[in-house]
Amino acid sequence: MIVNQKTLKVCIIGYPVSHSLSPLLHNYWLKKYKISGEYVSSEVKPDEIEAHLLNLPTHGFIGANITIPHKRAAIKVCSEISDTARKVGAVNTLITSPGGKLIGDNTDPYGFIKNLKKANKKWNPRQTKALVLGAGGASRSVCYGLLKEGVREIYILNRNRTDAENLKTEINDSLIVKSWKDRNLLLSWATLVVNTTSLGMTGMQDLKISLENLSEKAIVYDIVYTPLNTSFLNAARQRGNLTINGLGMFLYQAAKSFSLWFGVEPDVDERAQQILLERGI
């Protein structure tokens, strides 16, 4: 743990960013671990992002979280980026080096896998056949995380097949692109189904999929956490499948970022979850 009289400053940068729950969570952990620090929000327009990030060290920030729409732009200002951030093609965590340089990382794959292992302690990546729905930024993190764990069979399905093909090219050629219209049939093959799309999120259409062909032993994971229980997860739970929502992924990726700045990985305890739930998740 870092012991320092000086207040260590971190922020979350996005546009918009007022909805973010990250300040509540990180300030709770700062208080819990008696670290002299503060975590604030910073709303920055896209045409101002590069200059703003480069000025973080000057304004005393030891790091930052980067959220929509700046995750890809943040790569440009980093002196160094992790293999994870490079492969995923996005930065969600910045660390300021003692010399004032910016180091970029991405903790989303870690959060996704940590949440999966927490929900199913017997999960075996070598025996996993993963069906990943979607081909956006979240899908990149999910696919990279699964590949790093040793999952050998991953199907990607996306409404726009070109995006799925691009993801395969940029992440790993072992990924297999399948047609979105075949999603119901392909469930019979899967032991893990992951929804990385925004379908099912509050204000969005539900994910239209029939689970009739899915084994009751398969894991159903939705990275959405508003609401906690999407129609996709509810349908799977009613069939007896193990279901996982996206709240844990959010918490664990945040915990990893916290450890990169402050030198301690905080517990994702009941209080941390409750802080978010109290805000109406």
ZAVOVEX-969676 format. One record per residue (C-alpha): residue number from 1; residue in one letter; chain; x, y, z. Coordinates in steps of 0.5 Angstrom, whole numbers, plus 2048, in hexadecimal, padded with zeros to 3 digits. Layout:
BEGIN
<doro = NUM&sevex = A&zafi = A&X = X&Y = Y&Z = Z>
...
END
This chain:
BEGIN
<doro = 1&sevex = M&zafi = A&X = 800&Y = 800&Z = 800>
<doro = 2&sevex = I&zafi = A&X = 802&Y = 807&Z = 7FE>
<doro = 3&sevex = V&zafi = A&X = 803&Y = 80B&Z = 805>
<doro = 4&sevex = N&zafi = A&X = 804&Y = 813&Z = 803>
<doro = 5&sevex = Q&zafi = A&X = 802&Y = 819&Z = 806>
<doro = 6&sevex = K&zafi = A&X = 801&Y = 81C&Z = 7FF>
<doro = 7&sevex = T&zafi = A&X = 7FA&Y = 81B&Z = 7FC>
<doro = 8&sevex = L&zafi = A&X = 7FA&Y = 816&Z = 7F6>
<doro = 9&sevex = K&zafi = A&X = 7F6&Y = 819&Z = 7F0>
<doro = 10&sevex = V&zafi = A&X = 7F2&Y = 814&Z = 7EB>
<doro = 11&sevex = C&zafi = A&X = 7EC&Y = 816&Z = 7E7>
<doro = 12&sevex = I&zafi = A&X = 7E7&Y = 812&Z = 7E2>
<doro = 13&sevex = I&zafi = A&X = 7E7&Y = 816&Z = 7DB>
<doro = 14&sevex = G&zafi = A&X = 7E1&Y = 815&Z = 7D6>
<doro = 15&sevex = Y&zafi = A&X = 7DC&Y = 819&Z = 7D2>
<doro = 16&sevex = P&zafi = A&X = 7D7&Y = 819&Z = 7D6>
<doro = 17&sevex = V&zafi = A&X = 7DA&Y = 816&Z = 7DC>
<doro = 18&sevex = S&zafi = A&X = 7D5&Y = 819&Z = 7E1>
<doro = 19&sevex = H&zafi = A&X = 7D1&Y = 812&Z = 7E2>
<doro = 20&sevex = S&zafi = A&X = 7D8&Y = 80E&Z = 7E4>
<doro = 21&sevex = L&zafi = A&X = 7D7&Y = 80B&Z = 7EA>
<doro = 22&sevex = S&zafi = A&X = 7DF&Y = 80A&Z = 7EA>
<doro = 23&sevex = P&zafi = A&X = 7E0&Y = 810&Z = 7EF>
<doro = 24&sevex = L&zafi = A&X = 7DC&Y = 80D&Z = 7F4>
<doro = 25&sevex = L&zafi = A&X = 7DF&Y = 806&Z = 7F4>
<doro = 26&sevex = H&zafi = A&X = 7E6&Y = 809&Z = 7F4>
<doro = 27&sevex = N&zafi = A&X = 7E5&Y = 80E&Z = 7F9>
<doro = 28&sevex = Y&zafi = A&X = 7E2&Y = 808&Z = 7FE>
<doro = 29&sevex = W&zafi = A&X = 7E9&Y = 804&Z = 7FD>
<doro = 30&sevex = L&zafi = A&X = 7ED&Y = 80A&Z = 7FE>
<doro = 31&sevex = K&zafi = A&X = 7EA&Y = 80B&Z = 805>
<doro = 32&sevex = K&zafi = A&X = 7EA&Y = 804&Z = 806>
<doro = 33&sevex = Y&zafi = A&X = 7F1&Y = 803&Z = 805>
<doro = 34&sevex = K&zafi = A&X = 7F3&Y = 80A&Z = 808>
<doro = 35&sevex = I&zafi = A&X = 7F6&Y = 80C&Z = 802>
<doro = 36&sevex = S&zafi = A&X = 7F7&Y = 814&Z = 802>
<doro = 37&sevex = G&zafi = A&X = 7F4&Y = 814&Z = 7FB>
<doro = 38&sevex = E&zafi = A&X = 7EE&Y = 817&Z = 7F7>
<doro = 39&sevex = Y&zafi = A&X = 7EA&Y = 814&Z = 7F1>
<doro = 40&sevex = V&zafi = A&X = 7E6&Y = 819&Z = 7EC>
<doro = 41&sevex = S&zafi = A&X = 7E2&Y = 81A&Z = 7E6>
<doro = 42&sevex = S&zafi = A&X = 7E5&Y = 81E&Z = 7E0>
<doro = 43&sevex = E&zafi = A&X = 7E0&Y = 81F&Z = 7DA>
<doro = 44&sevex = V&zafi = A&X = 7E5&Y = 820&Z = 7D4>
<doro = 45&sevex = K&zafi = A&X = 7E2&Y = 821&Z = 7CC>
<doro = 46&sevex = P&zafi = A&X = 7E5&Y = 81D&Z = 7C7>
<doro = 47&sevex = D&zafi = A&X = 7E9&Y = 823&Z = 7C4>
<doro = 48&sevex = E&zafi = A&X = 7ED&Y = 824&Z = 7CA>
<doro = 49&sevex = I&zafi = A&X = 7EE&Y = 81D&Z = 7CD>
<doro = 50&sevex = E&zafi = A&X = 7F6&Y = 81D&Z = 7CB>
<doro = 51&sevex = A&zafi = A&X = 7F8&Y = 823&Z = 7CE>
<doro = 52&sevex = H&zafi = A&X = 7F4&Y = 822&Z = 7D4>
<doro = 53&sevex = L&zafi = A&X = 7F7&Y = 81B&Z = 7D5>
<doro = 54&sevex = L&zafi = A&X = 7FE&Y = 81E&Z = 7D4>
<doro = 55&sevex = N&zafi = A&X = 7FD&Y = 823&Z = 7D9>
<doro = 56&sevex = L&zafi = A&X = 7FB&Y = 81E&Z = 7DE>
<doro = 57&sevex = P&zafi = A&X = 802&Y = 81E&Z = 7E2>
<doro = 58&sevex = T&zafi = A&X = 803&Y = 825&Z = 7E2>
<doro = 59&sevex = H&zafi = A&X = 7FC&Y = 826&Z = 7E6>
<doro = 60&sevex = G&zafi = A&X = 7FE&Y = 820&Z = 7EB>
<doro = 61&sevex = F&zafi = A&X = 7FB&Y = 81A&Z = 7E8>
<doro = 62&sevex = I&zafi = A&X = 7FE&Y = 814&Z = 7EA>
<doro = 63&sevex = G&zafi = A&X = 7F9&Y = 810&Z = 7E5>
<doro = 64&sevex = A&zafi = A&X = 7F2&Y = 810&Z = 7E2>
<doro = 65&sevex = N&zafi = A&X = 7ED&Y = 80C&Z = 7DF>
<doro = 66&sevex = I&zafi = A&X = 7EB&Y = 80D&Z = 7D8>
<doro = 67&sevex = T&zafi = A&X = 7E3&Y = 80B&Z = 7D6>
<doro = 68&sevex = I&zafi = A&X = 7DF&Y = 80C&Z = 7D0>
<doro = 69&sevex = P&zafi = A&X = 7E1&Y = 80F&Z = 7CB>
<doro = 70&sevex = H&zafi = A&X = 7E8&Y = 810&Z = 7CC>
<doro = 71&sevex = K&zafi = A&X = 7EB&Y = 809&Z = 7CD>
<doro = 72&sevex = R&zafi = A&X = 7EE&Y = 809&Z = 7C6>
<doro = 73&sevex = A&zafi = A&X = 7F0&Y = 810&Z = 7C6>
<doro = 74&sevex = A&zafi = A&X = 7F4&Y = 80F&Z = 7CD>
<doro = 75&sevex = I&zafi = A&X = 7F9&Y = 80A&Z = 7C9>
<doro = 76&sevex = K&zafi = A&X = 7FC&Y = 810&Z = 7C5>
<doro = 77&sevex = V&zafi = A&X = 7FF&Y = 814&Z = 7CB>
<doro = 78&sevex = C&zafi = A&X = 802&Y = 80E&Z = 7CF>
<doro = 79&sevex = S&zafi = A&X = 809&Y = 80D&Z = 7CF>
<doro = 80&sevex = E&zafi = A&X = 808&Y = 806&Z = 7D1>
<doro = 81&sevex = I&zafi = A&X = 802&Y = 801&Z = 7D0>
<doro = 82&sevex = S&zafi = A&X = 801&Y = 7FA&Z = 7D3>
<doro = 83&sevex = D&zafi = A&X = 800&Y = 7F4&Z = 7CE>
<doro = 84&sevex = T&zafi = A&X = 7F9&Y = 7F3&Z = 7D1>
<doro = 85&sevex = A&zafi = A&X = 7F7&Y = 7FB&Z = 7CF>
<doro = 86&sevex = R&zafi = A&X = 7FB&Y = 7FA&Z = 7C8>
<doro = 87&sevex = K&zafi = A&X = 7F7&Y = 7F3&Z = 7C6>
<doro = 88&sevex = V&zafi = A&X = 7F1&Y = 7F6&Z = 7C8>
<doro = 89&sevex = G&zafi = A&X = 7F2&Y = 7FD&Z = 7C5>
<doro = 90&sevex = A&zafi = A&X = 7F0&Y = 801&Z = 7CB>
<doro = 91&sevex = V&zafi = A&X = 7F2&Y = 804&Z = 7D1>
<doro = 92&sevex = N&zafi = A&X = 7EE&Y = 804&Z = 7D7>
<doro = 93&sevex = T&zafi = A&X = 7F3&Y = 806&Z = 7DC>
<doro = 94&sevex = L&zafi = A&X = 7F9&Y = 80B&Z = 7DC>
<doro = 95&sevex = I&zafi = A&X = 7FF&Y = 80B&Z = 7E1>
<doro = 96&sevex = T&zafi = A&X = 803&Y = 811&Z = 7E2>
<doro = 97&sevex = S&zafi = A&X = 80B&Y = 80F&Z = 7E2>
<doro = 98&sevex = P&zafi = A&X = 80F&Y = 813&Z = 7E7>
<doro = 99&sevex = G&zafi = A&X = 812&Y = 816&Z = 7E1>
<doro = 100&sevex = G&zafi = A&X = 80B&Y = 819&Z = 7DF>
<doro = 101&sevex = K&zafi = A&X = 80A&Y = 814&Z = 7D9>
<doro = 102&sevex = L&zafi = A&X = 803&Y = 810&Z = 7D8>
<doro = 103&sevex = I&zafi = A&X = 803&Y = 809&Z = 7D8>
<doro = 104&sevex = G&zafi = A&X = 7FD&Y = 805&Z = 7D5>
<doro = 105&sevex = D&zafi = A&X = 7F9&Y = 7FF&Z = 7D8>
<doro = 106&sevex = N&zafi = A&X = 7F3&Y = 7FC&Z = 7D7>
<doro = 107&sevex = T&zafi = A&X = 7F0&Y = 7F8&Z = 7DD>
<doro = 108&sevex = D&zafi = A&X = 7E9&Y = 7F6&Z = 7DA>
<doro = 109&sevex = P&zafi = A&X = 7EC&Y = 7EF&Z = 7D8>
<doro = 110&sevex = Y&zafi = A&X = 7EE&Y = 7EE&Z = 7DF>
<doro = 111&sevex = G&zafi = A&X = 7E7&Y = 7F0&Z = 7E2>
<doro = 112&sevex = F&zafi = A&X = 7E3&Y = 7EB&Z = 7DD>
<doro = 113&sevex = I&zafi = A&X = 7E8&Y = 7E5&Z = 7DF>
<doro = 114&sevex = K&zafi = A&X = 7E8&Y = 7E6&Z = 7E6>
<doro = 115&sevex = N&zafi = A&X = 7E0&Y = 7E7&Z = 7E6>
<doro = 116&sevex = L&zafi = A&X = 7DF&Y = 7E0&Z = 7E3>
<doro = 117&sevex = K&zafi = A&X = 7E4&Y = 7DD&Z = 7E7>
<doro = 118&sevex = K&zafi = A&X = 7E1&Y = 7E0&Z = 7ED>
<doro = 119&sevex = A&zafi = A&X = 7DA&Y = 7DD&Z = 7EB>
<doro = 120&sevex = N&zafi = A&X = 7DC&Y = 7D6&Z = 7E9>
<doro = 121&sevex = K&zafi = A&X = 7E3&Y = 7D4&Z = 7ED>
<doro = 122&sevex = K&zafi = A&X = 7E3&Y = 7CE&Z = 7E9>
<doro = 123&sevex = W&zafi = A&X = 7E3&Y = 7D1&Z = 7E2>
<doro = 124&sevex = N&zafi = A&X = 7E8&Y = 7CE&Z = 7DD>
<doro = 125&sevex = P&zafi = A&X = 7EA&Y = 7D2&Z = 7D7>
<doro = 126&sevex = R&zafi = A&X = 7ED&Y = 7CC&Z = 7D4>
<doro = 127&sevex = Q&zafi = A&X = 7E6&Y = 7C9&Z = 7D3>
<doro = 128&sevex = T&zafi = A&X = 7E2&Y = 7CF&Z = 7D2>
<doro = 129&sevex = K&zafi = A&X = 7DF&Y = 7D0&Z = 7CB>
<doro = 130&sevex = A&zafi = A&X = 7DD&Y = 7D8&Z = 7CB>
<doro = 131&sevex = L&zafi = A&X = 7D8&Y = 7DB&Z = 7C7>
<doro = 132&sevex = V&zafi = A&X = 7D9&Y = 7E3&Z = 7C7>
<doro = 133&sevex = L&zafi = A&X = 7D3&Y = 7E7&Z = 7C5>
<doro = 134&sevex = G&zafi = A&X = 7D6&Y = 7EE&Z = 7C2>
<doro = 135&sevex = A&zafi = A&X = 7DC&Y = 7F1&Z = 7BF>
<doro = 136&sevex = G&zafi = A&X = 7DD&Y = 7F8&Z = 7C2>
<doro = 137&sevex = G&zafi = A&X = 7E2&Y = 7FA&Z = 7C8>
<doro = 138&sevex = A&zafi = A&X = 7DF&Y = 7F5&Z = 7CD>
<doro = 139&sevex = S&zafi = A&X = 7E0&Y = 7EF&Z = 7C9>
<doro = 140&sevex = R&zafi = A&X = 7E7&Y = 7F1&Z = 7C7>
<doro = 141&sevex = S&zafi = A&X = 7E8&Y = 7F1&Z = 7CF>
<doro = 142&sevex = V&zafi = A&X = 7E4&Y = 7EA&Z = 7D0>
<doro = 143&sevex = C&zafi = A&X = 7E8&Y = 7E7&Z = 7CA>
<doro = 144&sevex = Y&zafi = A&X = 7EF&Y = 7E9&Z = 7CC>
<doro = 145&sevex = G&zafi = A&X = 7ED&Y = 7E7&Z = 7D3>
<doro = 146&sevex = L&zafi = A&X = 7EB&Y = 7E0&Z = 7D1>
<doro = 147&sevex = L&zafi = A&X = 7F1&Y = 7DF&Z = 7CD>
<doro = 148&sevex = K&zafi = A&X = 7F6&Y = 7E1&Z = 7D2>
<doro = 149&sevex = E&zafi = A&X = 7F2&Y = 7DB&Z = 7D7>
<doro = 150&sevex = G&zafi = A&X = 7F3&Y = 7D6&Z = 7D2>
<doro = 151&sevex = V&zafi = A&X = 7EC&Y = 7D5&Z = 7CE>
<doro = 152&sevex = R&zafi = A&X = 7ED&Y = 7D2&Z = 7C8>
<doro = 153&sevex = E&zafi = A&X = 7E7&Y = 7D3&Z = 7C4>
<doro = 154&sevex = I&zafi = A&X = 7E3&Y = 7D9&Z = 7C4>
<doro = 155&sevex = Y&zafi = A&X = 7DE&Y = 7DB&Z = 7BF>
<doro = 156&sevex = I&zafi = A&X = 7DC&Y = 7E2&Z = 7BE>
<doro = 157&sevex = L&zafi = A&X = 7D5&Y = 7E4&Z = 7BB>
<doro = 158&sevex = N&zafi = A&X = 7D3&Y = 7EC&Z = 7BA>
<doro = 159&sevex = R&zafi = A&X = 7CE&Y = 7EF&Z = 7B6>
<doro = 160&sevex = N&zafi = A&X = 7D3&Y = 7F2&Z = 7B1>
<doro = 161&sevex = R&zafi = A&X = 7D7&Y = 7EC&Z = 7AF>
<doro = 162&sevex = T&zafi = A&X = 7DD&Y = 7F1&Z = 7AD>
<doro = 163&sevex = D&zafi = A&X = 7DE&Y = 7F4&Z = 7B4>
<doro = 164&sevex = A&zafi = A&X = 7DF&Y = 7EC&Z = 7B6>
<doro = 165&sevex = E&zafi = A&X = 7E4&Y = 7EB&Z = 7B1>
<doro = 166&sevex = N&zafi = A&X = 7E8&Y = 7F1&Z = 7B2>
<doro = 167&sevex = L&zafi = A&X = 7E8&Y = 7EF&Z = 7BA>
<doro = 168&sevex = K&zafi = A&X = 7EB&Y = 7E8&Z = 7B8>
<doro = 169&sevex = T&zafi = A&X = 7F0&Y = 7EB&Z = 7B4>
<doro = 170&sevex = E&zafi = A&X = 7F2&Y = 7F0&Z = 7B9>
<doro = 171&sevex = I&zafi = A&X = 7F2&Y = 7EB&Z = 7BF>
<doro = 172&sevex = N&zafi = A&X = 7F3&Y = 7E4&Z = 7BD>
<doro = 173&sevex = D&zafi = A&X = 7F2&Y = 7E0&Z = 7B6>
<doro = 174&sevex = S&zafi = A&X = 7F0&Y = 7DA&Z = 7BB>
<doro = 175&sevex = L&zafi = A&X = 7E9&Y = 7DE&Z = 7BC>
<doro = 176&sevex = I&zafi = A&X = 7E4&Y = 7DB&Z = 7B8>
<doro = 177&sevex = V&zafi = A&X = 7DE&Y = 7E0&Z = 7B5>
<doro = 178&sevex = K&zafi = A&X = 7D7&Y = 7DD&Z = 7B4>
<doro = 179&sevex = S&zafi = A&X = 7D1&Y = 7E0&Z = 7B1>
<doro = 180&sevex = W&zafi = A&X = 7CC&Y = 7E4&Z = 7B6>
<doro = 181&sevex = K&zafi = A&X = 7C6&Y = 7E0&Z = 7B3>
<doro = 182&sevex = D&zafi = A&X = 7C9&Y = 7DA&Z = 7B6>
<doro = 183&sevex = R&zafi = A&X = 7CA&Y = 7DC&Z = 7BD>
<doro = 184&sevex = N&zafi = A&X = 7C4&Y = 7D7&Z = 7BF>
<doro = 185&sevex = L&zafi = A&X = 7C7&Y = 7D1&Z = 7BC>
<doro = 186&sevex = L&zafi = A&X = 7CE&Y = 7D2&Z = 7BE>
<doro = 187&sevex = L&zafi = A&X = 7CC&Y = 7D2&Z = 7C6>
<doro = 188&sevex = S&zafi = A&X = 7CC&Y = 7CB&Z = 7C5>
<doro = 189&sevex = W&zafi = A&X = 7D3&Y = 7CB&Z = 7C5>
<doro = 190&sevex = A&zafi = A&X = 7D5&Y = 7D0&Z = 7CA>
<doro = 191&sevex = T&zafi = A&X = 7D7&Y = 7CF&Z = 7D1>
<doro = 192&sevex = L&zafi = A&X = 7D7&Y = 7D7&Z = 7D2>
<doro = 193&sevex = V&zafi = A&X = 7D3&Y = 7DC&Z = 7CF>
<doro = 194&sevex = V&zafi = A&X = 7D5&Y = 7E3&Z = 7D0>
<doro = 195&sevex = N&zafi = A&X = 7D1&Y = 7E9&Z = 7CE>
<doro = 196&sevex = T&zafi = A&X = 7D6&Y = 7EF&Z = 7CD>
<doro = 197&sevex = T&zafi = A&X = 7D0&Y = 7F3&Z = 7C9>
<doro = 198&sevex = S&zafi = A&X = 7CC&Y = 7F9&Z = 7CC>
<doro = 199&sevex = L&zafi = A&X = 7C6&Y = 7F5&Z = 7CB>
<doro = 200&sevex = G&zafi = A&X = 7C2&Y = 7F4&Z = 7D1>
<doro = 201&sevex = M&zafi = A&X = 7C5&Y = 7FA&Z = 7D4>
<doro = 202&sevex = T&zafi = A&X = 7C0&Y = 7FF&Z = 7D7>
<doro = 203&sevex = G&zafi = A&X = 7BD&Y = 803&Z = 7D2>
<doro = 204&sevex = M&zafi = A&X = 7BF&Y = 7FE&Z = 7CC>
<doro = 205&sevex = Q&zafi = A&X = 7BC&Y = 7F8&Z = 7C9>
<doro = 206&sevex = D&zafi = A&X = 7BC&Y = 7F2&Z = 7CC>
<doro = 207&sevex = L&zafi = A&X = 7C1&Y = 7EC&Z = 7C9>
<doro = 208&sevex = K&zafi = A&X = 7BD&Y = 7E8&Z = 7C5>
<doro = 209&sevex = I&zafi = A&X = 7BF&Y = 7E1&Z = 7C6>
<doro = 210&sevex = S&zafi = A&X = 7BC&Y = 7DA&Z = 7C7>
<doro = 211&sevex = L&zafi = A&X = 7C0&Y = 7D6&Z = 7CC>
<doro = 212&sevex = E&zafi = A&X = 7BC&Y = 7D0&Z = 7CA>
<doro = 213&sevex = N&zafi = A&X = 7C2&Y = 7CC&Z = 7C7>
<doro = 214&sevex = L&zafi = A&X = 7C7&Y = 7CE&Z = 7CD>
<doro = 215&sevex = S&zafi = A&X = 7C9&Y = 7C9&Z = 7D2>
<doro = 216&sevex = E&zafi = A&X = 7C7&Y = 7CA&Z = 7D9>
<doro = 217&sevex = K&zafi = A&X = 7CE&Y = 7CA&Z = 7DB>
<doro = 218&sevex = A&zafi = A&X = 7D1&Y = 7D0&Z = 7D7>
<doro = 219&sevex = I&zafi = A&X = 7D2&Y = 7D6&Z = 7DA>
<doro = 220&sevex = V&zafi = A&X = 7CF&Y = 7DC&Z = 7D8>
<doro = 221&sevex = Y&zafi = A&X = 7D2&Y = 7E3&Z = 7D9>
<doro = 222&sevex = D&zafi = A&X = 7D0&Y = 7EA&Z = 7D8>
<doro = 223&sevex = I&zafi = A&X = 7D4&Y = 7F0&Z = 7D8>
<doro = 224&sevex = V&zafi = A&X = 7CF&Y = 7F4&Z = 7D9>
<doro = 225&sevex = Y&zafi = A&X = 7CD&Y = 7F7&Z = 7E0>
<doro = 226&sevex = T&zafi = A&X = 7C8&Y = 7FC&Z = 7DF>
<doro = 227&sevex = P&zafi = A&X = 7C3&Y = 7F8&Z = 7E1>
<doro = 228&sevex = L&zafi = A&X = 7C7&Y = 7F3&Z = 7E5>
<doro = 229&sevex = N&zafi = A&X = 7C2&Y = 7ED&Z = 7E2>
<doro = 230&sevex = T&zafi = A&X = 7C1&Y = 7EE&Z = 7DB>
<doro = 231&sevex = S&zafi = A&X = 7BB&Y = 7EA&Z = 7D7>
<doro = 232&sevex = F&zafi = A&X = 7C1&Y = 7E6&Z = 7D4>
<doro = 233&sevex = L&zafi = A&X = 7C3&Y = 7E4&Z = 7DB>
<doro = 234&sevex = N&zafi = A&X = 7BC&Y = 7E3&Z = 7DE>
<doro = 235&sevex = A&zafi = A&X = 7BB&Y = 7DE&Z = 7D8>
<doro = 236&sevex = A&zafi = A&X = 7C1&Y = 7DA&Z = 7DA>
<doro = 237&sevex = R&zafi = A&X = 7C0&Y = 7DA&Z = 7E1>
<doro = 238&sevex = Q&zafi = A&X = 7B9&Y = 7D7&Z = 7E0>
<doro = 239&sevex = R&zafi = A&X = 7BC&Y = 7D1&Z = 7DC>
<doro = 240&sevex = G&zafi = A&X = 7C1&Y = 7D0&Z = 7E2>
<doro = 241&sevex = N&zafi = A&X = 7C7&Y = 7D3&Z = 7DF>
<doro = 242&sevex = L&zafi = A&X = 7CD&Y = 7D6&Z = 7E3>
<doro = 243&sevex = T&zafi = A&X = 7CC&Y = 7DE&Z = 7E1>
<doro = 244&sevex = I&zafi = A&X = 7D1&Y = 7E4&Z = 7E2>
<doro = 245&sevex = N&zafi = A&X = 7D0&Y = 7EB&Z = 7E2>
<doro = 246&sevex = G&zafi = A&X = 7D4&Y = 7F1&Z = 7E0>
<doro = 247&sevex = L&zafi = A&X = 7D5&Y = 7F4&Z = 7E7>
<doro = 248&sevex = G&zafi = A&X = 7DB&Y = 7F0&Z = 7E9>
<doro = 249&sevex = M&zafi = A&X = 7DE&Y = 7F1&Z = 7E3>
<doro = 250&sevex = F&zafi = A&X = 7DE&Y = 7F8&Z = 7E4>
<doro = 251&sevex = L&zafi = A&X = 7E0&Y = 7F8&Z = 7EB>
<doro = 252&sevex = Y&zafi = A&X = 7E6&Y = 7F3&Z = 7EA>
<doro = 253&sevex = Q&zafi = A&X = 7E9&Y = 7F8&Z = 7E4>
<doro = 254&sevex = A&zafi = A&X = 7E8&Y = 7FD&Z = 7E9>
<doro = 255&sevex = A&zafi = A&X = 7EC&Y = 7FA&Z = 7EE>
<doro = 256&sevex = K&zafi = A&X = 7F1&Y = 7F8&Z = 7E9>
<doro = 257&sevex = S&zafi = A&X = 7F2&Y = 7FF&Z = 7E7>
<doro = 258&sevex = F&zafi = A&X = 7F2&Y = 802&Z = 7EF>
<doro = 259&sevex = S&zafi = A&X = 7F8&Y = 7FD&Z = 7F0>
<doro = 260&sevex = L&zafi = A&X = 7FC&Y = 800&Z = 7EA>
<doro = 261&sevex = W&zafi = A&X = 7FB&Y = 807&Z = 7ED>
<doro = 262&sevex = F&zafi = A&X = 7FC&Y = 805&Z = 7F5>
<doro = 263&sevex = G&zafi = A&X = 7FF&Y = 7FF&Z = 7F6>
<doro = 264&sevex = V&zafi = A&X = 7FA&Y = 7FB&Z = 7F9>
<doro = 265&sevex = E&zafi = A&X = 7F4&Y = 7F7&Z = 7F6>
<doro = 266&sevex = P&zafi = A&X = 7EE&Y = 7F8&Z = 7F9>
<doro = 267&sevex = D&zafi = A&X = 7E9&Y = 7F3&Z = 7FC>
<doro = 268&sevex = V&zafi = A&X = 7E3&Y = 7F3&Z = 7F7>
<doro = 269&sevex = D&zafi = A&X = 7DE&Y = 7F2&Z = 7FE>
<doro = 270&sevex = E&zafi = A&X = 7D7&Y = 7F3&Z = 7FF>
<doro = 271&sevex = R&zafi = A&X = 7D8&Y = 7FA&Z = 801>
<doro = 272&sevex = A&zafi = A&X = 7DB&Y = 7FC&Z = 7FA>
<doro = 273&sevex = Q&zafi = A&X = 7D5&Y = 7F8&Z = 7F6>
<doro = 274&sevex = Q&zafi = A&X = 7D0&Y = 7FC&Z = 7FB>
<doro = 275&sevex = I&zafi = A&X = 7D3&Y = 802&Z = 7F9>
<doro = 276&sevex = L&zafi = A&X = 7D1&Y = 801&Z = 7F2>
<doro = 277&sevex = L&zafi = A&X = 7CA&Y = 7FE&Z = 7F3>
<doro = 278&sevex = E&zafi = A&X = 7C8&Y = 804&Z = 7F7>
<doro = 279&sevex = R&zafi = A&X = 7C9&Y = 808&Z = 7F1>
<doro = 280&sevex = G&zafi = A&X = 7C3&Y = 804&Z = 7EE>
<doro = 281&sevex = I&zafi = A&X = 7C7&Y = 7FF&Z = 7EA>
END
